[in-house]
Structures are given as C-alpha cells and as structure tokens.
Amino acid sequence: MTTASGHVVTPKMIGERIKRREDPRLIQGLATYVDDIKLPGMLHLAFKRSDYAHGRIVSIDTSAAAAMPGVELVMTGADMVKILPPMPIGTPFPSPDHHAITPDIVRYVGEPVAVVVATDRYLARDAADAIVVTIDPLPAVIDTEKAMTGQPALVHEAFANNLAVPYVPGGSGIDAATGSIDNSTVDAAFAQAEVIISQRMLNQRLAPTPIEPRGVVAHYEPGKDFLTIWSATQNPHIVRSFIAALMGMGQNQVRAIAPEVGGGFGCKINIYGEDYVAAAITKKLGRPVKWIEDRSEAFMTTIHGRDILAYVDLAAKRDGTVLGLKIKLIADIGAYNMILTAAIPTLTMLMLNGTYNIPAIRAELTEVFTNKMPTDAYRGAGRPEGTYFVERAMDMLARELGMDPAEVKRKNFIQPAQFPFATQMGAVYDSGNYERALDLGLKNAKWNELKAERDRAKKEGRLVGIGLSFYVEVCGLGPSASLPTGGWEHASVTIERDGKITATTGASPHGQGNETTFSQMLADQFGVPMADILILHGDTGVVKQGIGTFGSRSQAVGGTVLALAGGKVKTKMAKFAAALMGPEMEANPEALVFEGGKIFVEGNPASAKTFAEVAGYAYVPVPLPVGMEPGLSDEAFWEPENNTYPFGCHICMVEVDRDTGELTLKKFVAIDDCGTIINPLIVEGQVHGGLAQGIGQAMIEEVVYDEDGQLITGSFMDYAMPRATDFPRFELDKTVTPTPVNPLGAKGVGEAGTLGSTPAIVAATVDALSEFGVKHIDMMLRPEKLWNIIHGGQS
Amino acid sequence: MANVPVSITVNGKKRTAEVEPRLLLAHFLRESLGLTGTHVGCDTSQCGACTVLLDGKSAKSCTVFAAQADGSEITTIEGLAPEGGLHPLQQGFWDEHGLQCGYCTPGMILSAVNLLNENPDPSEDEIRAGICGNFCRCTGYQHIVNAIQNAAGQRG
C-alpha cells in the first residue's frame, strides 16, 4: 500500500496470521534432522541395556560382540568410567553419581550397561545383542509411598528411605531467612472451616514422545582439538556447556548444533548419557559417531514427565469462600537426578495459589527415588500438576456445596486491582483479569445451555458431564535466580551490506515457528519485507550465546532481546541515514521513519534513502560521520525481572458409554490469555498441541511399570498416543492482558493447553458419573476404571 | 544370508541394488538413496512418519523390507510434486499451519494423498479416521484436518 506522500508502507506484521517461513523445507522433505546427517567414516553406536529394574552387574561378556566383523569398539560401564566422570545436573539438590553407562548397579529397565561402535547401524545392533550380561537382581523399588519407608530396598545407599529431597516446605508463615515454619495461619484457617475437602490424587507418569526420537552425531577433530556435536536438543548452548565440562574441554573447543529438531516437549532439554558417550567415543577414536534412539529405547530411557502424588485438604466456608489449603506432594522422580529433575516439583509448589485468594497455604514436598526412568520437564513441567490439584479440589468443593463451579471460582478469584499479586507460595503474578476470561468461556461454551443439555441427556439415561477449569501458569522463564541455567536470552542483528537482515537467537526452536514470529517483529521494526530477513538459530558456532527454548520463553524472553538488539542497530542506522541525507534535511536520527524499505524524515519524501543505500553507506562510510564506527551489527543480552503468568479458562463436555465405560470428548472450549500475540496462527497451533497432550493425559496416556519394574507401556502398542479421532474440533478464543514484565507484553503460550485441560476433563467425567456417588477419579480415565464405577460402584 | 537384488522405481527413477534381506524399505530410501524426507518414528508400524506411496497406496516403509518392494513403484515426499512446485496437500499444510516440528509431516501428507485418492470429498470424521494411522504430537491434528480440507477444496 502507499500513503498520500507516496511512500510504500510495509504492512504491519505483528499480530498477523502469517504462514510459516519454516514450512517449505519441511513439507518437501528437504529439512535436515540429526538422523539425516552423514559424515565420511562415520561409525554407529548401539547400547546394551539392562533388562532388570534393579540389580548388581555380575559379569559382562563382550567377546562375541567384539569379534564380529565391522565392530570397532565395545565398552562397558567399567571401561567408560575411566574416561567419563559422572554426569552433571542443573539443580543444586544433592544427587547420587549418575554414570552415562553404569559400572556396577542397574537402577531402571533400559539403563545402559555397554556400548558397541560399528561401521553400520544394523551391525552395531547385532553386536549389542551379542553381549551377554549377568545381573544379580535386587528388589525393585516401584511403589512410591512404600519406597519412602526404605522398602523393599534402597535405590542409592546414601539416600536413606529413598528420599532424594526429604522435605521442602512452602506457603504461609515460612521465614525465608531462618527457615522457621509458623503454622498458626493455616491452623486458624482450618479451625474456621465449615467444609473441608480431602482427597488423595495422582498426576500420573507420562512419556513425552516427540515423533522424532533423540539422536546425536559427534565428531572430534584431533588436529584441531575441537568437538562438534549435532543433537536433537532444545538448547544447544546448554549442550555445549555440559559436554565441554564433562569432556574436560573449553567451551570454545565445542560446537553444539541443533539441526531441525522434531519436537521436544521438555524431554530434549536434557543432555543424556548417550550424548556424553558419543562425545567420549569420537574423542577416543577421532572418527565421527552417530546414535539414533529407537522408539523402544525412547519409552525406557527418555525422561518421563509428572508422577506427583498429592494429599490435598481444602478448607472453605459454606458460601464457597476458600479459607486455606494444605497439600502434601510426593514426587516419584525415578532412579536418578537429570538436569532439572528435582526442580520440576518445586514449580508445582510455586503454583499452588492458583488463580485464587487463598489466604493460608501449607505445602510440603518430598521427592523419592524409585527404580524407574527419571522424570524431568514434560510440557507444563510442574505447573499442570499444581493446577490439577487445586482445580480438582475447587471442583470437589463446588460439588460438595451444590454450587456452580464457575461461581465458586469467581468468588475466590484474585481481582485485577490486586496485580502485581504476591502469592502465599512466593510468586508475584504480573497481570491478570480472570473474571473476563471466565465470562468469555461461559459465553462461548454456552454454559447454561450445556448444563441443560447435560440434564436432558441424563434424563435419557446417558452419562454426560460438563467440566470447567481455570489455570494460571508461570512462563517466560525467567530471572536467573529462578533458572539455574541462567534466565536471560541473547540475540544479534546484523544489517548486511546489501540491506538484508541476518539475526541470531539463542531461543533454539523445534516446531515453535520462531523464524516466522521473529521475522515479523524485525519486519515491523525496520520497515522491510519479511523475505529480506534471515533468522539463524541452533548453532553455537553461529549464535554466540543462548539459553534455549523451554518454559514458554521463546517469545517473552527471546523475542524481547531480539527487539532490543534490533533497536541498537536501528539507532545506529538512523545516524548513518541522517548523515547520508545531508545537513540540508535537518534529519533528527531519533525521529526518522523506517517504512516500506526506506528511511525518511516524516512528511518529507525528498529525504528518503533506501534501506539498502543506508546499509551500503554504513559499510563504506565516506565520509565516516564523526564519532561513529562503520558497520551495522549489534547484540543484546536481556533478563526479565520476573516470570510471566498467563491464564485461561477451559470448558468441556464428555460422555461415558454406560455399557463399555468408554469416554468420549464431545466439546472443548478454551480461552487463553498469553498477553500480546505476534502470530495468532502459531498461537492457535500451540494451544491445540497443548490441549492434545493434556487431554491425552486425562483420557488415555499413562506410563506403567509392573511390580518388578518392567515397563509395561514400552511401545506405541501399549502407550496410547492420541490420534486425530480422539478429539472434537477445539473452540478457541482469547483475552489479551499484556504483561508489564517485558516491552512486548507477551507472556508465552507453549504449555498452556496442558494445564487447563486435565482438570476440566476429570471434572466433566465425575459430573457424568455423579449418580454413582463418585467424587474423584484419578487419571487416566480408561474405560475399565469408568466401567467399574458404573457397574461396581468403585472409584 | 546372501544379499538379494532389487529393482524399485522411486519417484519415477528405476533404482537397482543388492540389499540385505532384512533391510527395511525406510532405510533403503534414507540410507541407500539419500531420500531423508522419509522419517522413522517408531519400530512398530504405529506412528506413520515413514509413510510412502507403494504402487499408489500408502504404506509404512518401516514395516516393508526393501526386498518386498522389488518391482514396485514408490513415491516419497521428495517426489510428490513436480520439481519446483507443491502438491495441493503440501500447499494445504503450509496454508493452514498443518505442521509444527515437521517430523510427522511427510508421512502425514502421503497418508492424506492416499485418503483423497480414495475419497476426494471426505467429511471431517472421514479425514480424522483416514489419518489415524499417523501420529502428530505437535498440532492436536486440527490444523492438519484443515490442511486436508484445504487440499480437497473445502475451505475458502
């Protein structure tokens, strides 16, 4: 479009539903994922893994494997500990030694006990299968609460009663300085209670399952003493730090590259044993090596999510006013600490205030070792658990009081004027207008009509129920004080000599579309077409510094720092532009307009210089303006002062088949408020994906170990991944409450869908089965469980 | 076991090779021919990331031995559209944001090709049923349904 003055105006890109720039390579099969990388002389790794959940290695016979043609090397854990120290973690919690390949005791099914290096992937697998391992089994520690009594065994000798983290208190009356705990507020709240809801709830163990499994290619060049590692990771800079540290190399001797990454959902934050082994072996042999996880390995050995048990007591008055909350959290973290394992349940604690004015809260957290795969961040990472426990209790309260759950929530909401709101749990919520989102949800879902529809269906004998949940989450992580990896992000912006723009971001995406949203931002900032902008990411050799993509931080933190880096370059470019215009234009650099590929004095078309002209001048500055350096490139680091706190309201309707117990999701309405939106199309995609994972958790997903610690859900045959037929069309809408924490106003949205969906579905299912007197049902809501409630009166 | 000769037409080009009898078609395409657009997401024929067209019908190439495909015609994502162009389904996935990480996408698109070949004007339920052999962990499927509707000319 053109303005009256004749200038071409670049349409504003921020806020537009722009198609993604990433897609052409992805829809044509032209992208390069880690398994697509082939290097000359590359060798392949395969791991021999434990078949036992717990046991002592008696012997490992590698002779047959080592003798196979094409096998270059076989190493056991005992060999590997000589060149590889125990793996580091990213939290300050006490942690037992965790070796990439265990040298003595196996602690979960799938734990590596040996590695084979061969010239071909099939050969490597054959050779690994030819290794004979003898293990003297020990009792498997599987039942979480039994484990807390030290029974039937200790997973780690040094951790009495299997307590990884024995006791972390949280909530009201805790003196941060002295650690003293004053229970008087909480006790008083419960003393006044007219009704108390008490419930044990399990937020079950899940498998993250990105469709691309984990994978690594590592290449050490002895002549340069330099290691390059390609990893399916969410955070290449953290990979670089951790690999360098364990290899005894400088961070300037390691380059980590995240090529195209096929989904992460938190499980690709970690640096795993296989990554360290690949680095150690390429360093030992001086040849490139590759390891690609197969799906069976993924179920056994990629981190699991959730698995937090809660004992919840909620005190209230009969009018629905909440007085206090007591909650005991027991996290089953599996066999070891991984990078953020121990920290995840602390996020559950942090969010226990929910969206409510709960005046007194006592929370207690215990983390327990068991003979299972370690847990760590899975989409939502601690917050869905907290939301679930609080929302379930709130829904049970409404049911107990015979009140509409929407009205109980409304009665207790934190009010807009109370923000910033300091919670009992130590969070400071940035901004919110919860009632507005609730009202929009009720309107869009036609809540009263839904109730009537449910009642009609029930009269016909059908088991139909409706559920409503509200959530607040913590995103845009965060200040470094709350993130042990560092909570900042880095970006650089370079205007090339021809006026094209190259930017780098430390927020390494794996499906989030950062190339598109970041291009939209820079297009607006510089008034140039998106096509002239290149966003580079995922390579520590190209992106100087970075943290990565997790905790719904790409836009809020990575987007902000990009805008700041762009601002620095723009300021300088404006000075070059003013100089190029000549003194007769009397251009004030700070007031120049960047639009339509031109830079000009507002209202003065004759002043216009093209973007490319100014860029060219900056690199051949004759004359060089006084006090200026040539060139147009700058960078920024930025750290937010606080996290962001998006929120929303989810409403659904379900039906349970009376004869089979099968649960069907009939309707799902989601209102999400993630602050300012850069690209609504991408935000909708994020919400859809989060909903699918949350609904999957509620209805069909669960990692199950048997009493011997064998993984029952070891393939897609047994672990129910949601399919297209499992969902109705989601009905989305939004409110927009910008955050004051960053100049964009963006809060983050990647995990939102996993928070509101689980309590909404369980509430609806309990509602559907209310005639059987059921008050709560633990996820997942498999037909057998529901059938038993219908036909046996069991919950 | 001795290697076996195969002759497979892939994306219109006849390819001959001596392969291990156990070599999976997916690995033949990826490793022997360098067609890495076909992805492997599981070992159990569940996820559908490896879906290709085998004699015009969708097939999970991790569950077919290369030797079994001898004499057949294979279309992979790289060969779906004429060079430089996009197949209507590729265009639909782009237009409707039918992908995020992109890993399931080639297989999902080829399953959708099969679906629309068999049923050019499917209902939403038929679309959902038609792709339920393909997992996507990113999108919640809604934009994928939109993408297929777009390719079927059902969306403005």
Chai-1 contact restraints between the chains, C-beta under 6 A:
chainA,res_idxA,chainB,res_idxB,connection_type,confidence,min_distance_angstrom,max_distance_angstrom,comment,restraint_id
A,K19,B,W94,contact,1.0,0.0,6.0,A-B,restraint_1
A,D23,B,W94,contact,1.0,0.0,6.0,A-B,restraint_2
A,L26,B,L99,contact,1.0,0.0,6.0,A-B,restraint_3
A,L26,B,G102,contact,1.0,0.0,6.0,A-B,restraint_4
A,L26,B,T105,contact,1.0,0.0,6.0,A-B,restraint_5
A,I27,B,Q90,contact,1.0,0.0,6.0,A-B,restraint_6
A,I27,B,F93,contact,1.0,0.0,6.0,A-B,restraint_7
A,I27,B,W94,contact,1.0,0.0,6.0,A-B,restraint_8
A,I27,B,T105,contact,1.0,0.0,6.0,A-B,restraint_9
A,G29,B,G37,contact,1.0,0.0,6.0,A-B,restraint_10
A,G29,B,I77,contact,1.0,0.0,6.0,A-B,restraint_11
A,G29,B,E78,contact,1.0,0.0,6.0,A-B,restraint_12
A,G29,B,P106,contact,1.0,0.0,6.0,A-B,restraint_13
A,A31,B,G102,contact,1.0,0.0,6.0,A-B,restraint_14
A,D36,B,T36,contact,1.0,0.0,6.0,A-B,restraint_15
A,T209,B,R137,contact,1.0,0.0,6.0,A-B,restraint_16
A,P210,B,R137,contact,1.0,0.0,6.0,A-B,restraint_17
A,I211,B,G41,contact,1.0,0.0,6.0,A-B,restraint_18
A,I211,B,C47,contact,1.0,0.0,6.0,A-B,restraint_19
A,I211,B,A49,contact,1.0,0.0,6.0,A-B,restraint_20
A,I211,B,Y103,contact,1.0,0.0,6.0,A-B,restraint_21
A,I211,B,C104,contact,1.0,0.0,6.0,A-B,restraint_22
A,I211,B,F135,contact,1.0,0.0,6.0,A-B,restraint_23
A,I211,B,R137,contact,1.0,0.0,6.0,A-B,restraint_24
A,E212,B,Y103,contact,1.0,0.0,6.0,A-B,restraint_25
A,G262,B,C101,contact,1.0,0.0,6.0,A-B,restraint_26
A,G262,B,Y103,contact,1.0,0.0,6.0,A-B,restraint_27
A,G263,B,C101,contact,1.0,0.0,6.0,A-B,restraint_28
A,G263,B,R137,contact,1.0,0.0,6.0,A-B,restraint_29
A,G263,B,C138,contact,1.0,0.0,6.0,A-B,restraint_30
A,D294,B,D43,contact,1.0,0.0,6.0,A-B,restraint_31
A,R295,B,C42,contact,1.0,0.0,6.0,A-B,restraint_32
A,R295,B,D43,contact,1.0,0.0,6.0,A-B,restraint_33
A,H510,B,C101,contact,1.0,0.0,6.0,A-B,restraint_34
A,G511,B,Q100,contact,1.0,0.0,6.0,A-B,restraint_35
A,G511,B,C101,contact,1.0,0.0,6.0,A-B,restraint_36
A,G511,B,C138,contact,1.0,0.0,6.0,A-B,restraint_37
A,L681,B,H97,contact,1.0,0.0,6.0,A-B,restraint_38
A,G685,B,H97,contact,1.0,0.0,6.0,A-B,restraint_39
A,G685,B,Q100,contact,1.0,0.0,6.0,A-B,restraint_40
A,G685,B,T139,contact,1.0,0.0,6.0,A-B,restraint_41
A,G685,B,H143,contact,1.0,0.0,6.0,A-B,restraint_42
A,H688,B,T139,contact,1.0,0.0,6.0,A-B,restraint_43
A,H688,B,G140,contact,1.0,0.0,6.0,A-B,restraint_44
A,H688,B,Q142,contact,1.0,0.0,6.0,A-B,restraint_45
A,G689,B,C138,contact,1.0,0.0,6.0,A-B,restraint_46
A,G689,B,T139,contact,1.0,0.0,6.0,A-B,restraint_47
A,G689,B,G140,contact,1.0,0.0,6.0,A-B,restraint_48
A,L691,B,G140,contact,1.0,0.0,6.0,A-B,restraint_49
A,A692,B,G140,contact,1.0,0.0,6.0,A-B,restraint_50
A,S715,B,T44,contact,1.0,0.0,6.0,A-B,restraint_51
A,F716,B,C42,contact,1.0,0.0,6.0,A-B,restraint_52
A,F716,B,T44,contact,1.0,0.0,6.0,A-B,restraint_53
A,F716,B,Q46,contact,1.0,0.0,6.0,A-B,restraint_54
A,M717,B,T44,contact,1.0,0.0,6.0,A-B,restraint_55
A,M721,B,F135,contact,1.0,0.0,6.0,A-B,restraint_56
A,R723,B,C132,contact,1.0,0.0,6.0,A-B,restraint_57
A,A724,B,R128,contact,1.0,0.0,6.0,A-B,restraint_58
A,A724,B,I131,contact,1.0,0.0,6.0,A-B,restraint_59
A,A724,B,C132,contact,1.0,0.0,6.0,A-B,restraint_60
A,A724,B,Y141,contact,1.0,0.0,6.0,A-B,restraint_61
A,T725,B,R128,contact,1.0,0.0,6.0,A-B,restraint_62
A,T725,B,A129,contact,1.0,0.0,6.0,A-B,restraint_63
A,T725,B,C132,contact,1.0,0.0,6.0,A-B,restraint_64
A,F730,B,Q142,contact,1.0,0.0,6.0,A-B,restraint_65
